[in-house]
Amino acid sequence: MLVITLQVLLGRAVSNLPHFLSFTCDLISDSSGSGGGLYYLKGGEFSDEIKNAGIDGGACTTHRVQRLAKGAITSDKNVLFVPAAEVVAFQSRKDGVVEWLAQQRKREKRERDARQQ
């Protein structure tokens, strides 16, 4: 079996942060002090997703893409940096978060079905 361990992971938000972490957290090693972790690109706010993932928001930093590109591009996206230690800590919560996400999807489906009737 091939095992991949990364110091840095780059993700683009095609799903919410807790869901993304649930299938990528095992790829990150805790290389504290190396600047390793997750760089996650998305539009909008991160605060609810950070909270739902149980991540210490104070350990994370958010950067505007437009500012990172020094104005060379126009973008409303942000990059969230989650330190490796926070990603590794998420591993112990992964099963609970996956269960919570499944319950959220069921609730959203029931709401959609109710609106369609």
Secondary structure by P-SEA (a helix, b strand, c coil): cbbbbbcbbbbcccccaaaaaaacccccccccccccccccccccccaaaaaaaccccccbbbbbccccccccccccbbbbbbcaaaaaaaccaaaaaaaaaaaaaaaaaaaaaaaac
